[in-house]
């Protein structure tokens, strides 16, 4: 079995099983939000360890709920997702900038 692990914004980790096609999203923080197309809305992870799983046409939630576009909390959840994605992008950018600087430093000594 091969599982690809990808860190996502908002303290969510995606686990993809390449043999079964199963995708599991697991919350690594106390709570989190993620727009997941298979659930047709925003999935709210209520606690650390909460999971949303997609296998083919089957979906399941464990300690999660779905917020639909007409829900009163949708705007707040979408705002939280945007904020988390901005933080995630900033952290990734800083990480790559440090790597680039280190490579440039090595190049300058050649």
Buried (B, 14 or more C-beta within 10 A) or exposed (E): EEEEEEEBBBBBBBBBBEEEEBBBBBBBEEBBBBBBEBBEBBBBBBEBEBBBBBBEEEBEBBBBBBBEEEBEBBEEBBEBBEEBBEEBEEEEEEEEEEEEEEEEEEEEEE
